[in-house]
Amino acid sequence: MINELLNELDKQNILLTAGNIGHFNSMTIGWINIGRLWHRHTLLVYVRPTRYTYEFIEKYEYFSVNFFEEKYSDIIDFFGTYSGRSVDKMNYNKLTPIDYNNKAVYYKESFLKIICKKIYSFDIKKENFLNKSIITHYYSDNNFHRAYIGEIIEIFS
Ligand SMILES: Cc1cc2nc3c(=O)[nH]c(=O)nc-3n(C[C@H](O)[C@H](O)[C@H](O)COP(=O)(O)O)c2cc1C
């Protein structure tokens, strides 16, 4: 069971969406943790401050994580290559964004949707790395991720 989940995560066919139906942005994500913390089911995502999505996840209380089948890989590439600053991701014609109680947005085409409410955020810090080789590999530009812990509100397909 855990293997299946890890396999799904490895495919990186995942979009993170923050904001509401009138103002949202989505980007591809590869890094996620799903678990249990403070008596809650939680999901962690990692967003570099340079992403346009960062402005949305900072501003809004909810976010969604959407898993896609491999046939959508071109779309996932698009959302992971282009920024919402230069293309209109809200009106991207191959996906259907759906309002979640005026709190979040998810995609109809996704086979698994997870709605989260932010409960904690923290910055990945250089001095806290125990394996320093990760710094060289992922953070040579000092663009450290901010992590968001979301309480899982609903999971549906
Ligand atoms: C497979 C894949 C996984 C990615 N994972 C992340 C991630 O976990 N965190 C992150 O900040 N950026 C990640 N990115 C990069 C963003 O998706 C990319 O920079 C995107 O264009 C940002 O869009 P935005 O500026 O509209 O937010 C990933 C990209 C790809 C292709």
The ligand as a Gaussian input file, in Angstrom:
#p B3LYP/6-31G(d) Opt

LIG

0 1
 C        8.511000      17.437000     -12.061000
 C        8.606000      18.809000     -11.429000
 C        8.533000      18.931000     -10.061000
 C        8.620000      20.195000      -9.433000
 N        8.532000      20.299000      -8.071000
 C        8.593000      21.519000      -7.480000
 C        8.454000      21.636000      -6.053000
 O        8.201000      20.664000      -5.327000
 N        8.600000      22.880000      -5.506000
 C        8.860000      23.993000      -6.264000
 O        8.985000      25.114000      -5.724000
 N        8.958000      23.902000      -7.631000
 C        8.818000      22.706000      -8.246000
 N        8.892000      22.604000      -9.614000
 C        9.088000      23.817000     -10.434000
 C        7.782000      24.592000     -10.703000
 O        6.731000      23.727000     -11.071000
 C        8.030000      25.598000     -11.870000
 O        9.074000      26.477000     -11.525000
 C        6.778000      26.342000     -12.276000
 O        6.991000      26.934000     -13.546000
 C        6.368000      27.407000     -11.279000
 O        5.210000      28.040000     -11.762000
 P        4.647000      29.402000     -11.133000
 O        5.743000      30.448000     -11.276000
 O        3.440000      29.705000     -11.959000
 O        4.339000      29.136000      -9.699000
 C        8.797000      21.360000     -10.235000
 C        8.866000      21.224000     -11.633000
 C        8.763000      19.978000     -12.242000
 C        8.800000      19.869000     -13.737000

